[in-house]
Amino acid sequence: MPHEEVRRSQTKVPEVTILFWVVKLLSTAMGESTSDYLVFHIDPYIAVMLGCVGLAVSLAAQLVLRRYVVWVYWLTVVMVAIFGTMAADVLHVVFLVPYWLSTGAFSVVLAIVFAVWQIKEGTIAIHTVDFGRRELFYWATVMATFALGTAAGDLTAAGMGLGYFASIGLFALLFALPFFARRFFRLDDTFAFWFAYVVTRPLGASVADSLGKTNLDGLGLGDGRVSIVLTLLISGFVLFLATSREENRRPAPLGGQ
């Protein structure tokens, strides 16, 4: 087996294709709508506990496996999205931490995780993520990006008064930026990937809020309805990926290679 195929078979994360970004964006939106629905329709403490248990179970399954399994990986991402949203919201709603402060705090946390990962492993590129310590660093980074993205999305929409649709435009522009910078200005692949990865969270969350919420400029379709539709879309894409392994047949357009 060629070296590249051996490396790929040992990697615990998917190849970064267009479908990767589609499912990632859908998962961030779904995490936002599901978290908000649960918190407002059942006891919020029970909702947070359920989110924590769901994350612990899915993450344990992901860490125990010795290879990449499509549905386990994306289930873990979805649970990170749900619990990450809850964690960021708890800081603001329960502890009255302003959005600008939580955004700054989570930025520092993310920077620390990146720094320790780089020092310990010599790289933060995702194609090196197999199992053991590197995978732990990867999921710690993912959790930090979701918490940061949630706080940043709330900061622009509510804290800065931009509303949901203006926030969508802002984060869509930021999301596209590293792709163009990589193509035309040779931006480092790893930096480009993680920058885009962080931005998917506030972008997806802003889309979900614009559809489900009635405040600001939301359409008021309801968090529950939005969550169901997004769950069905994610399930369809994950089923396609699991059966076709499309992500393993395409070259990675952006992924810290």
Secondary structure as UniProt FT lines:
FT   HELIX           3..10
FT   HELIX           18..41
FT   HELIX           44..64
FT   HELIX           70..93
FT   HELIX           99..121
FT   HELIX           126..128
FT   HELIX           133..154
FT   HELIX           155..159
FT   HELIX           163..185
FT   HELIX           189..212
FT   TURN            216..217
FT   HELIX           223..244
FT   HELIX           246..248
//
